[in-house]
Amino acid sequence: MEFAAIQTKPTSARSLLVKRAILFTGDNNQAAQAVYRGIGFLPTGEKYGLVLFKETSKF
């Protein structure tokens, strides 16, 4: 689940002129979702995946 900021506190990223922030959490991670909502983020309804590639020293 993706969350996007719609409102933040004056001493936060918005005060540093950040216009958009995206946080990710698992669909079942209710605790993280509650924290994100509590600081002004709302779900966007978008779903994303993350792929991590193993680092290699060969080119």
mmCIF file as Biopython writes it, N, C-alpha, C and O atoms, coordinates in Angstrom:
data_model
#
loop_
_atom_site.group_PDB
_atom_site.id
_atom_site.type_symbol
_atom_site.label_atom_id
_atom_site.label_alt_id
_atom_site.label_comp_id
_atom_site.label_asym_id
_atom_site.label_entity_id
_atom_site.label_seq_id
_atom_site.pdbx_PDB_ins_code
_atom_site.Cartn_x
_atom_site.Cartn_y
_atom_site.Cartn_z
_atom_site.occupancy
_atom_site.B_iso_or_equiv
_atom_site.auth_seq_id
_atom_site.auth_asym_id
_atom_site.pdbx_PDB_model_num
ATOM 1   N N  . MET A ? 1  ? 0.849  -1.166 0.000   1.0 0.0 1  A 1 
ATOM 2   C CA . MET A ? 1  ? 0.000  0.000  0.000   1.0 0.0 1  A 1 
ATOM 3   C C  . MET A ? 1  ? 0.896  1.231  0.000   1.0 0.0 1  A 1 
ATOM 4   O O  . MET A ? 1  ? 1.906  1.276  0.702   1.0 0.0 1  A 1 
ATOM 5   N N  . GLU A ? 2  ? 0.527  2.205  -0.775  1.0 0.0 2  A 1 
ATOM 6   C CA . GLU A ? 2  ? 1.290  3.446  -0.847  1.0 0.0 2  A 1 
ATOM 7   C C  . GLU A ? 2  ? 0.515  4.542  -0.137  1.0 0.0 2  A 1 
ATOM 8   O O  . GLU A ? 2  ? -0.710 4.615  -0.230  1.0 0.0 2  A 1 
ATOM 9   N N  . PHE A ? 3  ? 1.234  5.380  0.563   1.0 0.0 3  A 1 
ATOM 10  C CA . PHE A ? 3  ? 0.637  6.535  1.232   1.0 0.0 3  A 1 
ATOM 11  C C  . PHE A ? 3  ? 1.281  7.795  0.679   1.0 0.0 3  A 1 
ATOM 12  O O  . PHE A ? 3  ? 2.492  7.822  0.456   1.0 0.0 3  A 1 
ATOM 13  N N  . ALA A ? 4  ? 0.508  8.819  0.458   1.0 0.0 4  A 1 
ATOM 14  C CA . ALA A ? 4  ? 1.048  10.097 -0.010  1.0 0.0 4  A 1 
ATOM 15  C C  . ALA A ? 4  ? 0.648  11.196 0.965   1.0 0.0 4  A 1 
ATOM 16  O O  . ALA A ? 4  ? -0.451 11.185 1.520   1.0 0.0 4  A 1 
ATOM 17  N N  . ALA A ? 5  ? 1.545  12.130 1.161   1.0 0.0 5  A 1 
ATOM 18  C CA . ALA A ? 5  ? 1.286  13.213 2.113   1.0 0.0 5  A 1 
ATOM 19  C C  . ALA A ? 5  ? 0.300  14.206 1.534   1.0 0.0 5  A 1 
ATOM 20  O O  . ALA A ? 5  ? 0.408  14.604 0.374   1.0 0.0 5  A 1 
ATOM 21  N N  . ILE A ? 6  ? -0.657 14.600 2.348   1.0 0.0 6  A 1 
ATOM 22  C CA . ILE A ? 6  ? -1.521 15.704 1.955   1.0 0.0 6  A 1 
ATOM 23  C C  . ILE A ? 6  ? -1.366 16.863 2.923   1.0 0.0 6  A 1 
ATOM 24  O O  . ILE A ? 6  ? -1.736 17.997 2.618   1.0 0.0 6  A 1 
ATOM 25  N N  . GLN A ? 7  ? -0.819 16.568 4.087   1.0 0.0 7  A 1 
ATOM 26  C CA . GLN A ? 7  ? -0.665 17.609 5.102   1.0 0.0 7  A 1 
ATOM 27  C C  . GLN A ? 7  ? 0.435  17.161 6.053   1.0 0.0 7  A 1 
ATOM 28  O O  . GLN A ? 7  ? 0.487  15.992 6.437   1.0 0.0 7  A 1 
ATOM 29  N N  . THR A ? 8  ? 1.303  18.068 6.429   1.0 0.0 8  A 1 
ATOM 30  C CA . THR A ? 8  ? 2.344  17.743 7.393   1.0 0.0 8  A 1 
ATOM 31  C C  . THR A ? 8  ? 2.489  18.875 8.391   1.0 0.0 8  A 1 
ATOM 32  O O  . THR A ? 8  ? 1.985  19.974 8.155   1.0 0.0 8  A 1 
ATOM 33  N N  . LYS A ? 9  ? 3.153  18.634 9.476   1.0 0.0 9  A 1 
ATOM 34  C CA . LYS A ? 9  ? 3.353  19.654 10.507  1.0 0.0 9  A 1 
ATOM 35  C C  . LYS A ? 9  ? 4.397  20.677 10.026  1.0 0.0 9  A 1 
ATOM 36  O O  . LYS A ? 9  ? 5.266  20.328 9.228   1.0 0.0 9  A 1 
ATOM 37  N N  . PRO A ? 10 ? 4.326  21.927 10.496  1.0 0.0 10 A 1 
ATOM 38  C CA . PRO A ? 10 ? 5.237  22.975 10.023  1.0 0.0 10 A 1 
ATOM 39  C C  . PRO A ? 10 ? 6.713  22.658 10.219  1.0 0.0 10 A 1 
ATOM 40  O O  . PRO A ? 10 ? 7.542  23.163 9.462   1.0 0.0 10 A 1 
ATOM 41  N N  . THR A ? 11 ? 7.068  21.847 11.199  1.0 0.0 11 A 1 
ATOM 42  C CA . THR A ? 11 ? 8.473  21.556 11.459  1.0 0.0 11 A 1 
ATOM 43  C C  . THR A ? 11 ? 8.947  20.314 10.703  1.0 0.0 11 A 1 
ATOM 44  O O  . THR A ? 11 ? 10.013 19.776 11.001  1.0 0.0 11 A 1 
ATOM 45  N N  . SER A ? 12 ? 8.179  19.869 9.750   1.0 0.0 12 A 1 
ATOM 46  C CA . SER A ? 12 ? 8.498  18.638 9.045   1.0 0.0 12 A 1 
ATOM 47  C C  . SER A ? 12 ? 9.030  18.912 7.643   1.0 0.0 12 A 1 
ATOM 48  O O  . SER A ? 12 ? 9.524  19.999 7.347   1.0 0.0 12 A 1 
ATOM 49  N N  . ALA A ? 13 ? 8.914  17.899 6.791   1.0 0.0 13 A 1 
ATOM 50  C CA . ALA A ? 13 ? 9.414  17.991 5.421   1.0 0.0 13 A 1 
ATOM 51  C C  . ALA A ? 13 ? 8.817  19.177 4.664   1.0 0.0 13 A 1 
ATOM 52  O O  . ALA A ? 13 ? 9.500  19.793 3.846   1.0 0.0 13 A 1 
ATOM 53  N N  . ARG A ? 14 ? 7.577  19.497 4.921   1.0 0.0 14 A 1 
ATOM 54  C CA . ARG A ? 14 ? 6.956  20.621 4.215   1.0 0.0 14 A 1 
ATOM 55  C C  . ARG A ? 14 ? 7.697  21.919 4.499   1.0 0.0 14 A 1 
ATOM 56  O O  . ARG A ? 14 ? 7.813  22.765 3.613   1.0 0.0 14 A 1 
ATOM 57  N N  . SER A ? 15 ? 8.201  22.093 5.719   1.0 0.0 15 A 1 
ATOM 58  C CA . SER A ? 15 ? 8.946  23.310 6.036   1.0 0.0 15 A 1 
ATOM 59  C C  . SER A ? 15 ? 10.257 23.368 5.266   1.0 0.0 15 A 1 
ATOM 60  O O  . SER A ? 15 ? 10.863 24.433 5.140   1.0 0.0 15 A 1 
ATOM 61  N N  . LEU A ? 16 ? 10.692 22.227 4.755   1.0 0.0 16 A 1 
ATOM 62  C CA . LEU A ? 16 ? 11.900 22.166 3.919   1.0 0.0 16 A 1 
ATOM 63  C C  . LEU A ? 16 ? 11.555 22.211 2.435   1.0 0.0 16 A 1 
ATOM 64  O O  . LEU A ? 16 ? 12.402 21.941 1.583   1.0 0.0 16 A 1 
ATOM 65  N N  . LEU A ? 17 ? 10.292 22.560 2.132   1.0 0.0 17 A 1 
ATOM 66  C CA . LEU A ? 17 ? 9.775  22.705 0.768   1.0 0.0 17 A 1 
ATOM 67  C C  . LEU A ? 17 ? 9.624  21.378 0.021   1.0 0.0 17 A 1 
ATOM 68  O O  . LEU A ? 17 ? 9.603  21.358 -1.210  1.0 0.0 17 A 1 
ATOM 69  N N  . VAL A ? 18 ? 9.521  20.286 0.753   1.0 0.0 18 A 1 
ATOM 70  C CA . VAL A ? 18 ? 9.240  18.994 0.120   1.0 0.0 18 A 1 
ATOM 71  C C  . VAL A ? 18 ? 7.790  19.022 -0.328  1.0 0.0 18 A 1 
ATOM 72  O O  . VAL A ? 18 ? 6.895  19.291 0.473   1.0 0.0 18 A 1 
ATOM 73  N N  . LYS A ? 19 ? 7.552  18.746 -1.609  1.0 0.0 19 A 1 
ATOM 74  C CA . LYS A ? 19 ? 6.197  18.824 -2.139  1.0 0.0 19 A 1 
ATOM 75  C C  . LYS A ? 19 ? 5.497  17.475 -2.173  1.0 0.0 19 A 1 
ATOM 76  O O  . LYS A ? 19 ? 4.267  17.420 -2.210  1.0 0.0 19 A 1 
ATOM 77  N N  . ARG A ? 20 ? 6.256  16.387 -2.162  1.0 0.0 20 A 1 
ATOM 78  C CA . ARG A ? 20 ? 5.635  15.067 -2.228  1.0 0.0 20 A 1 
ATOM 79  C C  . ARG A ? 20 ? 6.515  14.057 -1.513  1.0 0.0 20 A 1 
ATOM 80  O O  . ARG A ? 20 ? 7.735  14.043 -1.676  1.0 0.0 20 A 1 
ATOM 81  N N  . ALA A ? 21 ? 5.885  13.230 -0.735  1.0 0.0 21 A 1 
ATOM 82  C CA . ALA A ? 21 ? 6.586  12.150 -0.046  1.0 0.0 21 A 1 
ATOM 83  C C  . ALA A ? 21 ? 5.750  10.887 -0.195  1.0 0.0 21 A 1 
ATOM 84  O O  . ALA A ? 21 ? 4.524  10.933 -0.092  1.0 0.0 21 A 1 
ATOM 85  N N  . ILE A ? 22 ? 6.401  9.779  -0.433  1.0 0.0 22 A 1 
ATOM 86  C CA . ILE A ? 22 ? 5.710  8.506  -0.590  1.0 0.0 22 A 1 
ATOM 87  C C  . ILE A ? 22 ? 6.295  7.515  0.393   1.0 0.0 22 A 1 
ATOM 88  O O  . ILE A ? 22 ? 7.511  7.340  0.473   1.0 0.0 22 A 1 
ATOM 89  N N  . LEU A ? 23 ? 5.425  6.877  1.132   1.0 0.0 23 A 1 
ATOM 90  C CA . LEU A ? 23 ? 5.810  5.839  2.087   1.0 0.0 23 A 1 
ATOM 91  C C  . LEU A ? 23 ? 5.172  4.535  1.641   1.0 0.0 23 A 1 
ATOM 92  O O  . LEU A ? 23 ? 4.090  4.534  1.056   1.0 0.0 23 A 1 
ATOM 93  N N  . PHE A ? 24 ? 5.837  3.436  1.916   1.0 0.0 24 A 1 
ATOM 94  C CA . PHE A ? 24 ? 5.308  2.132  1.547   1.0 0.0 24 A 1 
ATOM 95  C C  . PHE A ? 24 ? 5.145  1.279  2.793   1.0 0.0 24 A 1 
ATOM 96  O O  . PHE A ? 24 ? 5.926  1.377  3.739   1.0 0.0 24 A 1 
ATOM 97  N N  . THR A ? 25 ? 4.126  0.447  2.778   1.0 0.0 25 A 1 
ATOM 98  C CA . THR A ? 25 ? 3.922  -0.522 3.846   1.0 0.0 25 A 1 
ATOM 99  C C  . THR A ? 25 ? 3.186  -1.722 3.265   1.0 0.0 25 A 1 
ATOM 100 O O  . THR A ? 25 ? 2.499  -1.610 2.250   1.0 0.0 25 A 1 
ATOM 101 N N  . GLY A ? 26 ? 3.333  -2.848 3.905   1.0 0.0 26 A 1 
ATOM 102 C CA . GLY A ? 26 ? 2.600  -4.029 3.479   1.0 0.0 26 A 1 
ATOM 103 C C  . GLY A ? 26 ? 1.108  -3.845 3.707   1.0 0.0 26 A 1 
ATOM 104 O O  . GLY A ? 26 ? 0.698  -3.105 4.601   1.0 0.0 26 A 1 
ATOM 105 N N  . ASP A ? 27 ? 0.298  -4.516 2.900   1.0 0.0 27 A 1 
ATOM 106 C CA . ASP A ? 27 ? -1.154 -4.410 3.035   1.0 0.0 27 A 1 
ATOM 107 C C  . ASP A ? 27 ? -1.641 -4.786 4.431   1.0 0.0 27 A 1 
ATOM 108 O O  . ASP A ? 27 ? -2.640 -4.243 4.903   1.0 0.0 27 A 1 
ATOM 109 N N  . ASN A ? 28 ? -0.954 -5.699 5.087   1.0 0.0 28 A 1 
ATOM 110 C CA . ASN A ? 28 ? -1.387 -6.183 6.401   1.0 0.0 28 A 1 
ATOM 111 C C  . ASN A ? 28 ? -0.707 -5.481 7.570   1.0 0.0 28 A 1 
ATOM 112 O O  . ASN A ? 28 ? -0.954 -5.836 8.723   1.0 0.0 28 A 1 
ATOM 113 N N  . ASN A ? 29 ? 0.132  -4.507 7.303   1.0 0.0 29 A 1 
ATOM 114 C CA . ASN A ? 29 ? 0.866  -3.816 8.370   1.0 0.0 29 A 1 
ATOM 115 C C  . ASN A ? 29 ? 0.024  -2.664 8.911   1.0 0.0 29 A 1 
ATOM 116 O O  . ASN A ? 29 ? 0.289  -1.497 8.623   1.0 0.0 29 A 1 
ATOM 117 N N  . GLN A ? 30 ? -0.986 -3.006 9.692   1.0 0.0 30 A 1 
ATOM 118 C CA . GLN A ? 30 ? -1.934 -2.026 10.217  1.0 0.0 30 A 1 
ATOM 119 C C  . GLN A ? 30 ? -1.267 -1.008 11.140  1.0 0.0 30 A 1 
ATOM 120 O O  . GLN A ? 30 ? -1.662 0.158  11.155  1.0 0.0 30 A 1 
ATOM 121 N N  . ALA A ? 31 ? -0.270 -1.426 11.902  1.0 0.0 31 A 1 
ATOM 122 C CA . ALA A ? 31 ? 0.408  -0.513 12.828  1.0 0.0 31 A 1 
ATOM 123 C C  . ALA A ? 31 ? 1.105  0.612  12.064  1.0 0.0 31 A 1 
ATOM 124 O O  . ALA A ? 31 ? 0.957  1.782  12.418  1.0 0.0 31 A 1 
ATOM 125 N N  . ALA A ? 32 ? 1.858  0.273  11.026  1.0 0.0 32 A 1 
ATOM 126 C CA . ALA A ? 32 ? 2.557  1.291  10.236  1.0 0.0 32 A 1 
ATOM 127 C C  . ALA A ? 32 ? 1.557  2.205  9.537   1.0 0.0 32 A 1 
ATOM 128 O O  . ALA A ? 32 ? 1.753  3.419  9.483   1.0 0.0 32 A 1 
ATOM 129 N N  . GLN A ? 33 ? 0.493  1.625  9.004   1.0 0.0 33 A 1 
ATOM 130 C CA . GLN A ? 33 ? -0.517 2.426  8.324   1.0 0.0 33 A 1 
ATOM 131 C C  . GLN A ? 33 ? -1.161 3.425  9.280   1.0 0.0 33 A 1 
ATOM 132 O O  . GLN A ? 33 ? -1.433 4.562  8.894   1.0 0.0 33 A 1 
ATOM 133 N N  . ALA A ? 34 ? -1.407 3.016  10.516  1.0 0.0 34 A 1 
ATOM 134 C CA . ALA A ? 34 ? -1.995 3.914  11.513  1.0 0.0 34 A 1 
ATOM 135 C C  . ALA A ? 34 ? -1.045 5.060  11.842  1.0 0.0 34 A 1 
ATOM 136 O O  . ALA A ? 34 ? -1.482 6.200  12.002  1.0 0.0 34 A 1 
ATOM 137 N N  . VAL A ? 35 ? 0.242  4.768  11.945  1.0 0.0 35 A 1 
ATOM 138 C CA . VAL A ? 35 ? 1.232  5.819  12.217  1.0 0.0 35 A 1 
ATOM 139 C C  . VAL A ? 35 ? 1.277  6.800  11.057  1.0 0.0 35 A 1 
ATOM 140 O O  . VAL A ? 35 ? 1.275  8.012  11.274  1.0 0.0 35 A 1 
ATOM 141 N N  . TYR A ? 36 ? 1.319  6.296  9.829   1.0 0.0 36 A 1 
ATOM 142 C CA . TYR A ? 36 ? 1.364  7.174  8.655   1.0 0.0 36 A 1 
ATOM 143 C C  . TYR A ? 36 ? 0.135  8.071  8.590   1.0 0.0 36 A 1 
ATOM 144 O O  . TYR A ? 36 ? 0.249  9.264  8.308   1.0 0.0 36 A 1 
ATOM 145 N N  . ARG A ? 37 ? -1.035 7.503  8.850   1.0 0.0 37 A 1 
ATOM 146 C CA . ARG A ? 37 ? -2.260 8.311  8.857   1.0 0.0 37 A 1 
ATOM 147 C C  . ARG A ? 37 ? -2.192 9.369  9.961   1.0 0.0 37 A 1 
ATOM 148 O O  . ARG A ? 37 ? -2.637 10.501 9.776   1.0 0.0 37 A 1 
ATOM 149 N N  . GLY A ? 38 ? -1.636 8.989  11.098  1.0 0.0 38 A 1 
ATOM 150 C CA . GLY A ? 38 ? -1.543 9.900  12.228  1.0 0.0 38 A 1 
ATOM 151 C C  . GLY A ? 38 ? -0.662 11.115 11.986  1.0 0.0 38 A 1 
ATOM 152 O O  . GLY A ? 38 ? -0.820 12.141 12.647  1.0 0.0 38 A 1 
ATOM 153 N N  . ILE A ? 39 ? 0.267  11.003 11.039  1.0 0.0 39 A 1 
ATOM 154 C CA . ILE A ? 39 ? 1.148  12.143 10.740  1.0 0.0 39 A 1 
ATOM 155 C C  . ILE A ? 39 ? 0.769  12.832 9.428   1.0 0.0 39 A 1 
ATOM 156 O O  . ILE A ? 39 ? 1.547  13.613 8.880   1.0 0.0 39 A 1 
ATOM 157 N N  . GLY A ? 40 ? -0.441 12.534 8.928   1.0 0.0 40 A 1 
ATOM 158 C CA . GLY A ? 40 ? -0.957 13.291 7.790   1.0 0.0 40 A 1 
ATOM 159 C C  . GLY A ? 40 ? -0.896 12.620 6.437   1.0 0.0 40 A 1 
ATOM 160 O O  . GLY A ? 40 ? -1.190 13.265 5.431   1.0 0.0 40 A 1 
ATOM 161 N N  . PHE A ? 41 ? -0.528 11.357 6.366   1.0 0.0 41 A 1 
ATOM 162 C CA . PHE A ? 41 ? -0.500 10.647 5.098   1.0 0.0 41 A 1 
ATOM 163 C C  . PHE A ? 41 ? -1.818 9.909  4.896   1.0 0.0 41 A 1 
ATOM 164 O O  . PHE A ? 41 ? -2.441 9.460  5.858   1.0 0.0 41 A 1 
ATOM 165 N N  . LEU A ? 42 ? -2.235 9.788  3.646   1.0 0.0 42 A 1 
ATOM 166 C CA . LEU A ? 42 ? -3.439 9.045  3.302   1.0 0.0 42 A 1 
ATOM 167 C C  . LEU A ? 42 ? -3.122 8.016  2.228   1.0 0.0 42 A 1 
ATOM 168 O O  . LEU A ? 42 ? -2.246 8.251  1.396   1.0 0.0 42 A 1 
ATOM 169 N N  . PRO A ? 43 ? -3.817 6.879  2.227   1.0 0.0 43 A 1 
ATOM 170 C CA . PRO A ? 43 ? -3.578 5.867  1.194   1.0 0.0 43 A 1 
ATOM 171 C C  . PRO A ? 43 ? -3.942 6.400  -0.190  1.0 0.0 43 A 1 
ATOM 172 O O  . PRO A ? 43 ? -4.925 7.126  -0.343  1.0 0.0 43 A 1 
ATOM 173 N N  . THR A ? 44 ? -3.158 6.044  -1.180  1.0 0.0 44 A 1 
ATOM 174 C CA . THR A ? 44 ? -3.441 6.446  -2.557  1.0 0.0 44 A 1 
ATOM 175 C C  . THR A ? 44 ? -4.196 5.361  -3.313  1.0 0.0 44 A 1 
ATOM 176 O O  . THR A ? 44 ? -4.813 5.634  -4.343  1.0 0.0 44 A 1 
ATOM 177 N N  . GLY A ? 45 ? -4.149 4.137  -2.807  1.0 0.0 45 A 1 
ATOM 178 C CA . GLY A ? 45 ? -4.779 3.024  -3.517  1.0 0.0 45 A 1 
ATOM 179 C C  . GLY A ? 45 ? -3.847 2.363  -4.516  1.0 0.0 45 A 1 
ATOM 180 O O  . GLY A ? 45 ? -4.196 1.337  -5.101  1.0 0.0 45 A 1 
ATOM 181 N N  . GLU A ? 46 ? -2.672 2.933  -4.720  1.0 0.0 46 A 1 
ATOM 182 C CA . GLU A ? 46 ? -1.695 2.359  -5.655  1.0 0.0 46 A 1 
ATOM 183 C C  . GLU A ? 46 ? -0.993 1.176  -5.022  1.0 0.0 46 A 1 
ATOM 184 O O  . GLU A ? 46 ? -0.843 1.118  -3.802  1.0 0.0 46 A 1 
ATOM 185 N N  . LYS A ? 47 ? -0.566 0.240  -5.837  1.0 0.0 47 A 1 
ATOM 186 C CA . LYS A ? 47 ? 0.199  -0.925 -5.376  1.0 0.0 47 A 1 
ATOM 187 C C  . LYS A ? 47 ? 1.518  -0.956 -6.148  1.0 0.0 47 A 1 
ATOM 188 O O  . LYS A ? 47 ? 1.541  -0.804 -7.369  1.0 0.0 47 A 1 
ATOM 189 N N  . TYR A ? 48 ? 2.594  -1.151 -5.428  1.0 0.0 48 A 1 
ATOM 190 C CA . TYR A ? 48 ? 3.917  -1.208 -6.037  1.0 0.0 48 A 1 
ATOM 191 C C  . TYR A ? 48 ? 4.669  -2.414 -5.509  1.0 0.0 48 A 1 
ATOM 192 O O  . TYR A ? 48 ? 4.379  -2.920 -4.425  1.0 0.0 48 A 1 
ATOM 193 N N  . GLY A ? 49 ? 5.624  -2.861 -6.277  1.0 0.0 49 A 1 
ATOM 194 C CA . GLY A ? 49 ? 6.526  -3.918 -5.843  1.0 0.0 49 A 1 
ATOM 195 C C  . GLY A ? 49 ? 7.947  -3.383 -5.807  1.0 0.0 49 A 1 
ATOM 196 O O  . GLY A ? 49 ? 8.238  -2.331 -6.375  1.0 0.0 49 A 1 
ATOM 197 N N  . LEU A ? 50 ? 8.810  -4.099 -5.150  1.0 0.0 50 A 1 
ATOM 198 C CA . LEU A ? 50 ? 10.202 -3.705 -5.043  1.0 0.0 50 A 1 
ATOM 199 C C  . LEU A ? 50 ? 11.067 -4.899 -5.381  1.0 0.0 50 A 1 
ATOM 200 O O  . LEU A ? 50 ? 10.888 -5.982 -4.824  1.0 0.0 50 A 1 
ATOM 201 N N  . VAL A ? 51 ? 12.001 -4.704 -6.289  1.0 0.0 51 A 1 
ATOM 202 C CA . VAL A ? 51 ? 12.927 -5.758 -6.675  1.0 0.0 51 A 1 
ATOM 203 C C  . VAL A ? 51 ? 14.329 -5.311 -6.290  1.0 0.0 51 A 1 
ATOM 204 O O  . VAL A ? 51 ? 14.770 -4.229 -6.678  1.0 0.0 51 A 1 
ATOM 205 N N  . LEU A ? 52 ? 15.024 -6.138 -5.533  1.0 0.0 52 A 1 
ATOM 206 C CA . LEU A ? 52 ? 16.415 -5.851 -5.160  1.0 0.0 52 A 1 
ATOM 207 C C  . LEU A ? 52 ? 17.312 -6.833 -5.892  1.0 0.0 52 A 1 
ATOM 208 O O  . LEU A ? 52 ? 17.151 -8.047 -5.775  1.0 0.0 52 A 1 
ATOM 209 N N  . PHE A ? 53 ? 18.253 -6.295 -6.645  1.0 0.0 53 A 1 
ATOM 210 C CA . PHE A ? 53 ? 19.174 -7.128 -7.399  1.0 0.0 53 A 1 
ATOM 211 C C  . PHE A ? 53 ? 20.445 -7.354 -6.597  1.0 0.0 53 A 1 
ATOM 212 O O  . PHE A ? 53 ? 20.919 -6.453 -5.904  1.0 0.0 53 A 1 
ATOM 213 N N  . LYS A ? 54 ? 20.980 -8.523 -6.688  1.0 0.0 54 A 1 
ATOM 214 C CA . LYS A ? 54 ? 22.220 -8.840 -6.028  1.0 0.0 54 A 1 
ATOM 215 C C  . LYS A ? 54 ? 23.345 -8.060 -6.699  1.0 0.0 54 A 1 
ATOM 216 O O  . LYS A ? 54 ? 23.457 -8.044 -7.925  1.0 0.0 54 A 1 
ATOM 217 N N  . GLU A ? 55 ? 24.174 -7.415 -5.889  1.0 0.0 55 A 1 
ATOM 218 C CA . GLU A ? 55 ? 25.297 -6.662 -6.415  1.0 0.0 55 A 1 
ATOM 219 C C  . GLU A ? 55 ? 26.392 -7.626 -6.855  1.0 0.0 55 A 1 
ATOM 220 O O  . GLU A ? 55 ? 26.723 -8.574 -6.142  1.0 0.0 55 A 1 
ATOM 221 N N  . THR A ? 56 ? 26.948 -7.376 -8.033  1.0 0.0 56 A 1 
ATOM 222 C CA . THR A ? 56 ? 28.055 -8.185 -8.518  1.0 0.0 56 A 1 
ATOM 223 C C  . THR A ? 56 ? 29.212 -7.272 -8.879  1.0 0.0 56 A 1 
ATOM 224 O O  . THR A ? 56 ? 29.016 -6.097 -9.188  1.0 0.0 56 A 1 
ATOM 225 N N  . SER A ? 57 ? 30.400 -7.810 -8.838  1.0 0.0 57 A 1 
ATOM 226 C CA . SER A ? 57 ? 31.582 -7.011 -9.182  1.0 0.0 57 A 1 
ATOM 227 C C  . SER A ? 57 ? 31.995 -7.215 -10.631 1.0 0.0 57 A 1 
ATOM 228 O O  . SER A ? 57 ? 32.975 -6.617 -11.075 1.0 0.0 57 A 1 
ATOM 229 N N  . LYS A ? 58 ? 31.276 -8.042 -11.376 1.0 0.0 58 A 1 
ATOM 230 C CA . LYS A ? 58 ? 31.611 -8.286 -12.788 1.0 0.0 58 A 1 
ATOM 231 C C  . LYS A ? 58 ? 30.898 -7.268 -13.665 1.0 0.0 58 A 1 
ATOM 232 O O  . LYS A ? 58 ? 29.735 -6.935 -13.437 1.0 0.0 58 A 1 
ATOM 233 N N  . PHE A ? 59 ? 31.610 -6.786 -14.662 1.0 0.0 59 A 1 
ATOM 234 C CA . PHE A ? 59 ? 31.020 -5.842 -15.627 1.0 0.0 59 A 1 
ATOM 235 C C  . PHE A ? 59 ? 31.109 -6.396 -17.006 1.0 0.0 59 A 1 
ATOM 236 O O  . PHE A ? 59 ? 30.668 -5.754 -17.958 1.0 0.0 59 A 1 
#
